[in-house]
Amino acid sequence: MIETLLLLLFALAVLLKASDLVVENSIVLARFFKLSDLAVGFLLVSVATSIPELVVSVFAATKGDVGLAVGNVLGSNLANIGLVLGVSTFFGVLAVQRKETYSLARILLLVSVIPLALLLHIPSALTGFVLLAVFVAFAYYVLKKRMVLEPPEAVPGRKAVFSALLFMLGVGVVLLSANYVVDFAAALAQTAGISQSFVGATLVAVSTSLPELAVTISAVRKRHSSLAFGNVLGSCITNITLVLGAAALLNPLAANIFSFLNLVIFLLIENILLWYFLETQKKITLREGLVLIGVYALFLIAGMQAELLV
């Protein structure tokens, strides 16, 4: 058990170091393409760090495990907002630096309602197509809004190529180390005697959100709030549209709404709170972060109680 714990801590350390590499080089790429930190946070970082959710949900869908496929997406978004943004406030204030952040929060609130179509037994293929179409439209929106830097900073082509290579290396290490974190955490939970059903419902979702957590903390520490918001909000939108959409197209997904009632309710609460904080406070401080963490803690308590009643 001690050996597994040490391996888990080592994997986490590698994950955090690799996330620094991702953040630093994504900023260089943003300058080269004349994109804002917010835009590159969505187009590069959030999509890349959503690969664990994509892999888990797609494999779950092809194996017919609807609960894991849908639960991973909704649970990951809960963790992204409740834990990733919440914990990040311990490292600094997340101030809204660009008006596009408000748009991301509003879009996230709207797209969070779309998965209800799956829970209400609307044809899975149709829902999947709509979700993927929304993802493509949103990516186009990010570029169309021309979230550019004013004034643009010139970056030599050779430096941009080198940064792109380091960025891809960093993303690869982030994903690889996150995979080991999942394995070691699951082994540790099993050794500790925690039920596999509860581990599957919570640990998988939280673990696949570790890349977002690592990258966001690194961005906050380096005072790149827009990159942090772009990563988290973009990742949540990517999870619901690209990840769930791909899973729905590959295999019919249909679920009883009551199976995910806690997830749906708490996810909507978190999204509404996030939208409210950004609209009224224009920033997320430690106080708001603790509120988001508190909501996530309530979700865990409710989930544990539900497990005990089964």
N, C-alpha and C positions, 0 to 999 in steps of 0.2 A: 504493500500500500504506500509506503514511504517512497519507494522507487517510482511508482506511478505519479505521485504528487510532484516529485522533482522533475520528471519528464514533462509534466503539464506546465510547470513554472518556466522551464527552459523554452518550450514551444511558445508560450505567451511572450517571453522576452524577445524571441526571434520575430514574432508577429509585430510587436510594437516597433522594433528597429526597422523592419521592412516597410512599415507604414510611413515612417519618416522619409524613406527613399521615394515612396509614391508621391507624397505631398510636395516635397521639394522639386521634383522633376515635373509634376503636373503644373506647377506654377510657371516653370520655364516654358512649357508647351503652350500654356495659356497666353503668355507674352508673344510667343512666336506666331500663333494663329490669330493674335489680337482678340482673344476671347477673354471674358471676365473670369474671375475665380469661380463665380456661381455657375457659369456655363460649362466650364471644364469639369467642375464638381459633378455635374449631371452626366455630360456626354462621355467623360472618360472614367472618373473614379467611381461614381455610383453604379454604373453598368458593370464595371469590372468586379466590384466588391459584391455584386448581387449574383455572381456566378455560383457560389455555394447553394443559395436558395434555388437557383435554376436547376442545378444538377439534382438536388434532393427531390424537388417537386416533380420534375420530369420523370425521374426513375420511379418515384412513388406512383405517379399516374400510369405509367406503362405496366406496372405490376398490379394495378387495380386498387392500390391503397389510397382511397380518397381522403381518409382522415389525415394522413401524413402530408399529402400534397396540399390540401387546403389549409390545414392547421399550421404547416411550416410557413406559408406565405403570411397568413394573418398574425401568427405568433412572432414572426420576424419583424413585422411592422410595429407590433406592440413593443418589442424589445428596442427597435431603432428609436422610437420616440421616447418611451419611458426610461430606458436605460442609457442608450447612446447619448441622446441630448441631455438627459438628466445628469448622468455622471460627468459629462463634458463640462458642465457648469462649475465643477470643483476645480477646473483648471483655468477658468476665465469666463468672462461675460460674452455671450453670443449676441452681438449687436447686429441689427439689420443694417447692412451697408449699401444695399441696392434695393430699389422698389420691386425688382423681379422676384425677390424672396416672398413678398406677399402673394404674388401670382402662384408660386409653387405651393404655398400653404393652401390656397383656395382650390387649386386643381387637385391636390391630394385629398382634400375633404370631399370633393365631388366624386373622384374615381373610387373612393373607399366604399361608395354605395353600390358600385357596379357588381362586385362579387355576390351581392345578395341574390342576383339572378340565378347563380348556381345553387344557392340554398333554397330557392323557390322552384327548383326543378325546371327552369327554362332550358331549352336545348343547349347542351354543353358546347357543341361545335360553333353555334351562333355566338354564344357568349365569348368563347375564345377568340373568334375572329374580331369581334368588337373590341376586346381588350388589346389585341395586337395592333389594331387600327388606331386606337387611342395612343398607344406607345409611339407609333410612327408619327402621328400628328403632333404629339408633344415634343418629340425630338426636332421636328421641323419648326415648331413654334419657338424653341430655344434659339435656333439659328436665325430664324426670321426676325426675331426681336433684336437681333444684332447686339447681343450683350458684349459690347467691345470696351476695351480700356481707353480711357481718355486722359492724356494723350497716349497712343500706343508706344510700347517700348520695343526698340529693335533688338532682335536676338539673332545672332549669326546662324546660318543654316547648319554648319558643322556642330555647333553646340546643341541645336535643336535635335539633330539626329542622335547625338550621344545621350541627351536627356530622354529621348523616346526609348532608347535601348534600356537605360536604367529604370525608366518608368515600367516597362514591360517586365523587367527582371524583378522589380519590387512587387508588382502585382502578383507575379508567379509565386514569389516567396510568401507573400501575404496569404494567398489561397492555400498553398501547401502547408504552411504552419498552422493555419486555421483548421485544416483537415486533421492534423495531428492533435490539435487541442480538443477537437470533437472526440477523437478516439480515446485519448487519455482521460478526458473528463467522463466519458461513458464507462470506461473501465473502473475509474475511481468510484463512480456512483454505484456500480454493480458490487464492487468490493465492500462498500459501506452498507450494502443491503437495502438501497433505495429501489422501489418498485420500477420495473422496466417501463410500465405504462406511463408513469408520471415522468420518467426521464425522457421518454419519447415525445411527450406532449410539451415539455418545457425546454429541456436541455438542447434538443436539436435546433429549435428555433433561436434560442439565445446564442448557441455556438456558431450558427451560420451568420449571426449578426456581428461576430467578433471583428471581421475586417472593417466594417463600418465604424465600430467603436474605436478601433486602433487608429484609423485614418482621421476620424473626427477629432479625437483627443489631440493628435499631432497637429492638426490644422488650428485648433483653438490655442494651443500652446504657442504656435507661431503667429497668432493674431490674424488668421485668415478666416474670419467668421463666415464670409460668403462661400468659401470652399466647404466649410463645415455644413452649412445649411444646404448647399447644393448636393453634397454627398448624401446626407440623411433623407431630405425630402425627395431627392431624385431617386434614391434607392428604394424608398417606400413606393413611389409611383411605378418604378421599374418592376418591383415585386408583384404588384397588383396587376399591371398591364402585360408586361413581357413574360414574366415567370408563370403567373396563373393562366395567362392566355395560351402559352405554349403547352402547358400541361393539359388544359381543357381541349385543345385541338388534337393532341396525341391520343387521348383516351377519354371517353365520356366521364364527366365528373358530375355527380349528383349527390347531395348530402342533405340530411335532415337538419333544418335550421337550429333545432334544439341541441344538436350535438356540438354546435359551435356558438351557443348563445352567449357564454361568458366572453369568448374571444371577440365576437361582434360588438357586444355592448361596451366592453372596455376599450376596444380600438376606436369606436366612435367618440367615446369620452375623451380619449387622448387627442384625437384629431381636432375636436372642438376646442379643447383647452389650448392646444398649440396655436390654432388660428386666432383665438382670443388674445393670447399673450402677444403675438406678433402684431395684431391690429391695434391693441391698446398700449402695450408697454414698449413696442418697437425693439425689444431685446428679451433675452432669456437669461436671467441672473440665477444665482444659487437658490433663491427663494422659489422661483418658478421651476427650477430643476428638481428641487425636493418634492414639489407637488407632483411632477410627472413620475418621479421615482415612487412616490406614495401610491399613485394610481396603479402602477405596475405591481407593487407589493400587494395591493388589494386583490389584483387579478390572481396572483400566485396563491394567496390565502383562499380565495373562492375556488380555485382549481384544486387545491389540496383537500378542501372540504368535500368537493364533488367526488374526488377519488375515494375518500373514506366512506362515502355513502354507497359506492358501487359494490 
